Amino acid sequence: MDLDLAPDPLLAIPGPSQIPPRVMKALMRIVDHRSPHFHKLYRDVVDGLRYVFRTNGDVYPITASGTGAVETMVLNFVRPKDTVLVPVFGSFSRRLVNHLRRAGAEVIEVDYGWNRAPTYDDLRAKVESMGIKQIDVFATVYNDTSPGTVFRDLPKVVRWIKSYGALVLVDNVSALGGDYFEVDSWGIDVAVSSSQKCLAAPPVMSFIAVASSEAYRKADSVNHPSIYFDIKLMRKFGEKFETPFTPAVNYLFAIREALGIIREVGLENWIRWHIERGRAILNALTKAGLEPFISNDYYRSTTVLSFKYPAGVNPDEFRRTIYRFGVSISDGMDEVKGKAFRIGNMGYLTRKDVLTLVSSIIAVSLINGGNNASNDAIKDVFREVLNYWEPEQLSVGEG
């Protein structure tokens, strides 16, 4: 089937996300990656990334997916035989374990299943009950999109885990810019993220923030086989505002524009927009009779909202019908596959988009007989969509 004339579906998946027109236009520019023009571009991008990571440390852009950034983090800051503590609460924390084992680490997993996230009290009690005396590295996902959970106690856990002398590595691919996250004030040594989630930029770029001298000392002691993902090379070239190898130059222009928009709006407001919008989507669909997959608010992600499929529906057919309405949502992953669908509350998702998203899901639920909400409840659904807060710069106002 030729889809060239068909409209592109609304992206309400856990990335890539909707992109502002200004960012798309910025993709049309390209320059020599060893030129003064590129040096200015590199400086601007790094300054913008420091702003969203909340760090005064170094940030390096990588032409790779978020998985490439995670691999960079593991290869450069974990030695073979290092004891690495990892809480596992979804597919991406499970993938992090696989990265670490391939690097030769001795991984201690603390399993939380698929419907909750670690808490400080529970994780500390589990670790102390194991009698663990040495932790070289604490590695964790902050926001695991597979079930839609977030590690809210991370700052408190970092303060405790530092008593072991551990280096702290964090995969925040899916929540940077969409929820509160601060590298320096939380004591994180290394963190990674990517472009196509809450930063509202095109996919293919990722970023690694190195915030401590301890992290660099560790990297100096690590030997690994990768050239492309070598932090030493990134640091050497970064000092002259370049990348070691040819980057996706036009995508860096797009990322600069996206980061500029976040600065215009203000990071606090950009994050608040994600939080308020996510709450509106959650409340609207709950009032319409759908059940959140993550029942505990404290564990529930802001940027990925998961809901149980309505009783009696075929999960694949449910999503296909929503796609026919012009909206793309995702199935659950691994243990959650076929049990819940996921909504990406990320990036440039406008009120008009939220109305389309919510209406489509409710419509398909009604078509399948899986919705018993009253008329008053349906009215409340759309009040949620109409009235959630959004930044002035991103609002159409009242006409």
C-alpha positions in Angstrom: 0.0 0.0 0.0 1.3 3.4 -1.0 1.1 5.7 2.1 2.9 8.7 0.5 -0.4 10.7 0.3 -1.7 9.6 3.7 -1.3 11.9 6.6 1.4 10.9 9.1 -0.1 9.6 12.3 0.2 11.5 15.6 3.2 10.2 17.5 1.9 9.3 21.0 4.5 6.5 21.4 7.5 6.5 23.9 9.7 8.1 21.2 10.2 9.4 18.6 7.9 12.3 19.7 6.2 15.1 17.9 8.6 17.8 16.7 8.0 21.6 16.5 8.0 23.0 12.9 11.0 25.3 13.8 13.0 22.2 14.6 12.1 20.4 11.4 13.2 23.5 9.4 16.6 23.6 11.2 17.3 20.1 9.7 17.8 21.8 6.3 21.2 23.3 7.2 24.6 21.6 7.0 28.2 22.9 7.5 31.8 21.5 7.5 32.3 19.6 10.8 35.8 21.0 11.1 34.9 24.6 10.6 34.3 27.7 12.8 30.6 27.4 11.9 30.5 23.9 13.4 32.5 25.0 16.5 29.8 27.6 17.3 27.1 25.0 16.7 28.9 22.5 19.0 29.3 25.1 21.8 25.6 26.1 21.6 24.4 22.4 21.7 26.7 21.6 24.7 25.5 24.7 26.5 21.9 23.8 25.9 22.6 20.2 27.1 24.2 21.4 30.3 21.1 23.4 30.9 18.7 20.5 30.6 21.0 18.0 32.4 21.5 20.6 35.1 25.3 20.1 35.2 28.4 22.2 34.9 30.3 19.1 33.7 31.0 18.0 30.2 28.4 16.8 27.8 29.2 15.0 24.5 26.8 14.6 21.6 26.9 11.1 20.0 25.5 10.2 16.6 23.8 7.1 17.9 20.5 6.1 19.5 20.0 6.1 23.3 21.3 2.5 23.4 24.6 3.8 21.9 24.9 6.3 24.7 24.2 3.6 27.3 26.9 1.4 25.7 29.3 4.4 25.8 28.6 4.8 29.5 29.1 1.1 30.3 32.3 0.6 28.1 34.1 3.7 29.6 33.1 3.7 33.2 32.9 0.0 34.2 35.9 -2.4 34.4 35.8 -6.1 34.1 35.1 -7.7 37.5 33.6 -4.5 38.9 30.8 -5.1 41.3 27.8 -3.3 39.9 24.5 -2.9 41.7 21.5 -2.6 39.4 17.8 -2.3 40.4 15.7 -4.0 37.7 12.1 -2.8 37.1 11.5 -3.1 33.3 12.9 -4.0 29.9 15.5 -1.2 29.8 16.9 -1.9 33.3 17.1 -5.5 32.1 19.0 -4.4 29.0 21.3 -2.4 31.2 22.2 -5.6 33.0 23.0 -7.2 29.7 25.3 -4.3 28.7 27.1 -4.6 32.0 27.6 -8.4 31.8 29.0 -8.1 28.3 31.5 -5.7 29.7 32.6 -8.3 32.2 31.0 -6.8 35.3 29.8 -8.8 38.2 26.2 -7.6 38.4 24.1 -7.8 41.6 20.5 -7.5 40.5 17.7 -6.3 42.8 14.4 -7.3 41.1 11.3 -5.2 41.4 9.0 -6.8 38.9 7.0 -4.9 36.3 4.6 -2.8 38.2 6.7 -0.9 40.7 10.0 0.9 41.0 12.8 0.9 43.7 12.4 3.0 46.9 15.2 4.1 49.1 14.1 2.1 52.2 13.4 -1.1 50.3 16.6 -1.0 48.2 18.8 -0.2 51.2 17.2 -3.0 53.2 17.6 -5.5 50.4 21.3 -4.6 49.9 22.1 -4.6 53.6 20.3 -8.0 54.0 22.6 -9.4 51.3 25.7 -8.4 53.3 27.2 -6.6 50.4 30.5 -4.9 51.4 31.7 -3.6 48.0 29.9 -1.7 45.3 32.2 -0.3 42.6 29.4 1.1 40.5 25.7 1.8 40.9 24.0 1.7 37.5 20.3 2.4 37.0 17.6 3.4 34.6 15.7 6.5 35.9 12.5 6.1 33.9 11.8 2.7 32.4 9.3 3.1 29.6 8.5 -0.6 29.2 6.0 -0.7 32.1 5.9 3.1 32.6 7.7 3.4 35.9 10.1 6.0 37.4 12.7 5.8 40.2 11.7 8.8 42.3 13.9 8.0 45.2 17.1 8.2 43.1 18.5 11.3 44.8 18.2 9.8 48.2 19.7 6.5 47.0 22.6 8.2 45.4 23.5 10.0 48.7 23.5 6.6 50.5 25.3 4.6 47.7 28.1 7.1 47.7 29.1 5.8 51.2 30.4 2.7 49.3 32.6 4.8 47.1 30.5 3.8 44.1 30.4 5.6 40.8 26.8 6.4 39.8 25.7 5.9 36.2 22.2 6.8 35.1 20.3 6.0 31.9 17.8 8.9 31.6 17.0 8.4 27.9 13.3 8.8 28.3 12.6 11.5 30.8 15.3 14.3 30.4 13.3 17.5 30.0 10.0 15.7 30.8 10.5 15.2 34.6 12.8 16.6 37.3 16.4 15.4 36.9 19.5 17.1 38.1 23.0 15.6 37.6 25.0 17.9 39.8 22.8 18.4 42.8 21.8 14.7 42.9 25.4 13.6 42.9 25.3 11.7 39.6 28.7 11.0 38.0 27.6 10.0 34.5 24.2 10.3 32.8 22.9 9.7 29.3 19.9 10.7 27.3 18.7 11.0 23.7 17.1 13.5 21.3 13.8 12.0 20.3 12.0 11.9 23.6 11.1 14.9 25.8 13.5 17.2 24.1 11.3 17.2 20.9 14.1 16.7 18.4 14.6 14.1 15.7 16.0 10.7 16.5 19.6 9.6 15.8 21.5 11.7 18.4 22.3 10.9 22.0 24.2 12.6 24.8 26.5 11.6 27.7 27.1 14.0 30.6 30.3 13.4 32.6 30.0 15.4 35.8 32.9 14.3 38.1 36.6 14.0 38.2 36.1 10.6 39.7 34.4 9.5 36.5 37.2 10.7 34.4 39.8 8.9 36.6 37.8 5.7 36.2 37.7 6.1 32.5 41.4 6.5 32.4 41.8 3.1 34.0 39.4 1.3 31.6 40.6 -0.4 28.5 37.8 -1.4 26.0 37.8 -2.3 22.3 35.6 0.5 21.0 36.9 3.5 19.0 33.6 5.0 18.1 32.3 5.1 21.7 35.6 6.1 23.4 35.1 8.9 25.9 38.8 9.8 25.8 38.5 10.6 22.1 35.2 12.5 22.7 36.9 14.6 25.4 40.0 15.3 23.3 37.9 16.5 20.3 35.4 18.2 22.6 38.1 20.5 23.9 38.3 22.0 20.3 34.5 21.9 19.9 34.4 19.0 17.6 33.4 15.3 17.5 36.0 12.5 16.8 34.1 11.4 13.7 31.6 12.9 11.3 28.5 13.7 13.2 24.9 14.1 11.9 25.5 17.8 11.4 22.0 18.8 10.3 20.6 16.9 13.3 22.8 19.0 15.6 21.2 22.1 14.1 17.8 20.7 14.9 18.8 19.8 18.4 20.2 23.4 18.9 16.8 24.7 17.9 14.9 22.3 20.1 17.1 23.2 23.1 16.6 26.9 22.3 12.9 26.4 22.4 13.2 24.8 25.8 15.3 27.7 27.0 12.7 30.2 25.7 9.9 28.4 27.5 12.1 27.8 30.5 13.1 24.3 31.7 10.8 24.5 34.7 7.9 25.4 32.5 8.8 22.7 29.9 8.9 20.1 32.6 5.7 21.4 34.2 4.0 21.2 30.8 4.8 17.5 30.6 3.6 16.9 34.2 0.3 18.8 33.8 -0.4 17.3 30.4 0.4 13.8 31.6 -1.9 14.3 34.6 -4.7 15.4 32.3 -4.3 12.4 30.0 -4.2 10.1 33.0 -7.3 11.7 34.6 -9.2 11.8 31.3 -8.7 8.2 30.4 -9.4 7.0 34.0 -12.6 9.0 34.0 -13.5 7.3 30.7 -13.2 3.9 32.4 -9.7 2.8 31.5 -7.4 1.4 34.3 -3.8 2.6 34.7 -1.3 -0.3 34.6 0.8 1.3 37.3 -1.6 1.8 40.2 0.8 3.6 42.6 1.2 7.3 41.7 4.7 7.3 43.2 6.0 4.6 40.8 4.1 5.9 37.7 6.2 7.6 35.0 5.3 11.1 33.9 6.5 10.6 30.4 5.1 7.2 29.6 1.6 6.4 30.7 0.5 2.7 30.6 -3.1 1.5 30.7 -4.6 -2.0 30.8 -6.4 -3.0 27.6 -10.2 -2.9 28.0 -11.7 -6.3 28.9 -12.4 -8.5 26.0 -10.5 -6.5 23.3 -7.8 -7.9 21.0 -4.8 -5.8 21.9 -3.4 -5.7 18.3 -6.8 -4.8 16.8 -7.3 -2.2 19.5 -4.1 -0.4 18.5 -4.7 -0.9 14.8 -8.1 0.8 15.0 -6.6 3.7 16.9 -4.0 4.0 14.2 -6.8 4.2 11.6 -7.9 7.3 13.5 -4.4 8.7 12.9 -2.8 8.1 16.3 0.1 5.8 17.0 0.4 4.3 20.5 2.5 1.4 21.7 2.0 -2.1 23.1 3.7 -3.1 26.3 7.1 -4.8 26.1 8.2 -8.2 27.3 6.2 -9.1 30.5 3.7 -6.3 29.8 3.1 -7.1 26.1 -0.6 -7.7 25.4 -1.5 -6.6 28.9 -1.2 -2.8 28.6 -0.8 -0.1 26.0 1.6 2.8 26.4 1.3 6.5 25.6 4.3 8.7 25.2 3.7 12.0 26.9 6.8 13.5 25.3 7.9 16.6 23.5 5.7 18.8 21.3 2.3 17.2 22.1 -0.2 20.1 21.9 -3.6 20.4 23.4 -5.1 19.6 19.9 -2.9 16.5 19.8 -4.1 15.5 23.3 -7.7 15.9 22.2 -7.1 13.7 19.2 -5.3 11.1 21.3 -7.9 10.9 24.1 -10.8 11.0 21.7 -9.4 8.2 19.6 -8.7 5.9 22.6 -12.2 6.5 24.0 -13.8 6.0 20.6 -12.1 2.6 20.1 -12.9 1.6 23.6 -16.6 2.4 23.0 -16.6 0.6 19.6 -15.3 -2.5 21.4 -17.9 -2.2 24.2 -15.2 -1.6 26.8 -16.4 1.7 28.2 -19.3 2.2 30.6 -18.6 5.9 31.5 -21.6 8.1 32.1 -22.3 11.3 30.1 -21.1 13.4 33.0 -17.9 11.4 33.2 -17.3 12.0 29.5 -17.8 15.7 30.0 -15.2 15.6 32.7 -12.9 13.8 30.3 -12.9 16.7 27.9 -12.7 19.3 30.7 -9.4 17.7 31.7 -8.1 18.1 28.1 -9.4 21.7 27.9 -8.1 23.0 31.2 -4.6 21.6 31.9 -1.9 24.2 32.2 0.5 24.9 29.3 3.2 27.5 28.7 2.0 30.8 27.2 4.4 30.3 24.3 2.8 27.0 23.4 -0.8 28.0 23.8 -3.2 29.2 21.1 -5.1 31.1 23.8 -8.8 31.9 23.3 -8.7 33.1 19.8 
